[in-house]
Amino acid sequence: MSGASTNPAGDGTAGRSIWTRPVRGTRGPTPTHGRDEITSAAVALADAGGLDAVSMRAVAGALGMAAGSLYRHLSSRDDLLDLMVDRVVGELRPHPIDGGSWVEQFLLLARRQLAMHLRHPWLADALTRRTAPGPNTLAWFDACLRILQPVRAASAAKFEAIAMVTGVVTLFARNAAAAGTVTFDHVDMAAYPHLAAYPHLAAAFADPSSAPPPGDDLFDRTLRALLTGLLTSDRS
């Protein structure tokens, strides 16, 4: 886990994962707010203003407590981010169970994952740091591996597929939230008099098959190709 751990509680837990430490320090009076309330306040701040809005001082202020009081529960902001990530990953429960083929089950989980990222746009940035997985995150990985159990592939390949699906989900979530993304949708290419200077682009737009068919779901199509390509190619 990145970041320095101050551990003002002085209880010998410095350097340990937030998930292996007591829910609060052993010194001082009983706090008025618990770990769950602190996490909820931090998630609300991030949903409203992004990760930059989440600081120990801001979370403490939202709860009406002194910033120093948070350090009786957490050693650092990294601890707080780990709690936040695991909290929102818990929204993926209940995980799909026996809902068709392994591909269909995984696609259902991926669509839930995409919805989760759209609800919490800060999550992708939080996941770029080194995190300590909590119980909800571990349960999600366990569910992914259960879904992939019928696939004759090495565990390493399955973990690679899980990581790639998460990457695609993150990409689609970022694109959905991005402003000013370069796209050719609704562009009248005839309005560009020098399009002949770009012959391959001109030929592509002249091809009727360049437009996706009605009802095409790029997210679904991408993940189906990814999963089957990574896990079933050249396997009987």
C-alpha positions in Angstrom: 0.0 0.0 0.0 1.4 3.4 -1.0 1.6 6.4 1.3 3.1 6.9 4.7 1.4 5.4 7.8 1.4 7.7 10.8 -0.5 5.3 13.1 -1.1 7.8 15.9 -3.0 5.0 17.8 0.4 3.7 18.8 -0.9 0.1 18.9 1.8 -1.6 16.9 -0.3 -1.9 13.7 1.8 0.3 11.5 2.4 -1.1 8.1 -0.5 -3.6 8.3 -3.4 -3.6 5.9 -6.5 -1.8 7.0 -8.3 -5.2 6.8 -6.0 -6.8 9.4 -6.1 -4.0 11.9 -8.7 -3.3 14.7 -11.5 -1.1 13.6 -10.2 1.7 15.8 -7.2 2.5 18.0 -7.1 1.2 21.5 -6.3 4.6 23.1 -8.6 7.5 23.9 -12.3 7.7 24.4 -14.8 5.7 22.3 -15.3 7.6 19.0 -18.7 8.9 18.0 -18.4 7.7 14.4 -17.3 4.2 13.1 -15.4 3.0 10.1 -18.6 2.5 8.1 -19.8 6.0 8.6 -16.4 7.4 7.7 -16.4 5.3 4.5 -19.9 6.5 3.6 -18.9 10.1 4.0 -15.8 9.7 1.9 -17.7 8.0 -0.9 -20.3 10.8 -0.9 -17.6 13.4 -1.2 -15.9 11.5 -4.0 -19.2 11.0 -5.9 -19.8 14.8 -5.7 -16.4 16.1 -6.3 -14.0 13.4 -7.3 -11.0 12.0 -5.4 -9.5 15.4 -5.0 -12.4 16.3 -2.7 -11.5 13.4 -0.4 -9.1 14.4 2.4 -8.9 13.4 6.0 -9.9 17.0 6.9 -12.9 17.0 4.5 -14.2 13.7 5.7 -13.9 14.7 9.3 -15.6 18.0 8.6 -18.5 16.1 6.9 -18.9 14.1 10.1 -18.5 17.0 12.4 -15.4 15.6 14.0 -11.8 16.7 14.3 -9.4 15.5 11.6 -7.1 14.0 14.1 -9.9 11.7 15.3 -9.9 9.9 12.0 -6.4 8.6 12.8 -7.9 6.5 15.5 -9.5 4.5 12.7 -7.1 4.9 9.8 -3.3 5.3 9.4 -3.4 7.3 6.2 -5.6 8.5 3.3 -4.6 5.3 1.5 -6.5 3.3 4.1 -9.5 5.5 3.4 -9.3 4.9 -0.3 -9.0 1.1 0.3 -12.2 1.3 2.3 -14.0 3.3 -0.4 -13.0 1.0 -3.2 -14.2 -2.1 -1.3 -17.4 -0.4 -0.3 -18.5 0.3 -3.9 -17.3 -3.1 -5.1 -19.8 -4.4 -2.7 -22.5 -3.0 -4.9 -21.8 -5.9 -7.4 -23.5 -8.3 -5.0 -25.3 -10.5 -5.4 -23.0 -12.1 -7.9 -24.5 -14.0 -10.9 -25.2 -17.7 -10.1 -26.1 -20.2 -12.7 -27.5 -17.7 -15.1 -26.6 -19.4 -18.4 -23.2 -20.1 -19.9 -20.0 -18.8 -18.3 -19.8 -16.1 -21.0 -23.3 -14.9 -20.3 -22.7 -14.8 -16.5 -19.4 -12.9 -16.9 -21.1 -10.4 -19.3 -23.8 -9.8 -16.7 -21.1 -9.2 -14.0 -19.3 -6.9 -16.4 -22.4 -4.9 -17.1 -22.9 -4.5 -13.4 -19.3 -3.4 -13.1 -19.8 -0.8 -15.8 -22.9 0.6 -14.0 -20.8 0.8 -10.8 -18.1 2.8 -12.5 -20.7 5.2 -14.0 -22.1 5.7 -10.5 -18.7 6.3 -9.1 -16.5 8.0 -11.8 -13.6 8.4 -9.3 -13.2 4.6 -8.9 -11.0 4.2 -12.0 -8.5 6.6 -10.5 -8.6 5.0 -7.1 -7.8 1.6 -8.7 -4.6 3.0 -10.4 -2.9 3.0 -7.0 -1.7 -0.1 -5.2 -4.6 -1.3 -3.1 -5.2 -3.8 -0.3 -8.2 -5.8 -1.4 -11.0 -6.0 1.1 -13.7 -8.6 1.7 -16.0 -7.4 -1.1 -13.1 -7.3 -3.6 -12.0 -10.8 -2.7 -15.6 -12.0 -3.0 -15.8 -10.4 -6.5 -12.6 -12.2 -7.6 -13.9 -15.4 -6.1 -17.2 -15.0 -8.1 -15.2 -14.4 -11.3 -13.2 -17.5 -10.8 -16.3 -19.5 -10.0 -17.9 -18.4 -13.2 -14.8 -19.3 -15.1 -14.5 -22.7 -13.5 -15.8 -24.6 -16.5 -13.2 -23.1 -18.7 -10.2 -25.3 -19.4 -7.5 -22.6 -18.9 -4.8 -22.0 -16.4 -5.5 -19.8 -13.4 -3.0 -17.3 -14.7 -5.0 -17.0 -17.9 -8.2 -16.5 -16.0 -6.7 -13.7 -13.9 -5.4 -12.1 -17.1 -9.0 -12.3 -18.6 -10.4 -10.7 -15.4 -7.9 -7.9 -15.6 -8.6 -7.3 -19.3 -12.3 -7.2 -18.8 -11.9 -4.7 -16.0 -9.7 -2.6 -18.3 -12.4 -2.6 -21.0 -15.1 -1.7 -18.4 -13.0 1.2 -17.2 -12.4 2.4 -20.8 -16.1 2.4 -21.6 -16.9 4.1 -18.3 -14.3 6.9 -19.0 -15.5 7.3 -22.6 -19.1 7.6 -21.4 -18.1 10.4 -19.0 -15.6 12.1 -21.3 -16.3 15.5 -22.9 -14.8 16.5 -26.2 -13.9 13.0 -27.3 -13.0 12.8 -31.0 -15.7 11.0 -32.8 -17.1 10.9 -36.4 -20.7 10.4 -35.3 -23.1 12.9 -37.0 -20.2 14.4 -39.1 -21.1 15.2 -42.7 -17.9 14.1 -44.4 -19.1 15.7 -47.7 -18.5 19.1 -45.9 -14.7 18.4 -46.0 -13.5 19.4 -49.5 -10.0 17.9 -48.9 -11.2 14.5 -47.9 -9.5 13.1 -51.0 -6.2 13.7 -49.2 -7.2 10.9 -46.8 -8.1 8.1 -49.2 -8.5 5.3 -46.7 -10.7 7.4 -44.4 -12.8 8.4 -47.5 -13.1 4.8 -48.6 -14.2 3.7 -45.1 -17.0 6.3 -45.0 -18.1 5.4 -48.5 -18.5 1.7 -47.4 -22.1 1.1 -46.2 -20.9 -1.5 -43.8 -18.9 1.1 -41.9 -22.0 1.9 -39.8 -22.8 -0.5 -37.1 -26.0 -2.5 -37.5 -29.1 -1.3 -35.5 -29.0 -2.5 -31.9 -25.3 -3.3 -32.0 -23.8 -3.4 -28.5 -20.1 -2.6 -28.8 -19.5 -3.3 -25.1 -21.1 -6.8 -25.3 -19.4 -7.6 -28.6 -16.0 -6.5 -27.3 -16.2 -8.5 -24.1 -17.5 -11.6 -25.9 -14.5 -11.5 -28.3 -12.1 -10.8 -25.5 -13.3 -13.6 -23.2 -13.5 -16.3 -25.9 -10.3 -15.1 -27.5 -8.3 -15.3 -24.3 -9.8 -18.3 -22.8 -11.0 -20.7 -25.5 -8.7 -20.2 -28.5 -6.9 -23.3 -29.5 -8.5 -25.2 -26.6 -10.9 -28.1 -27.1 
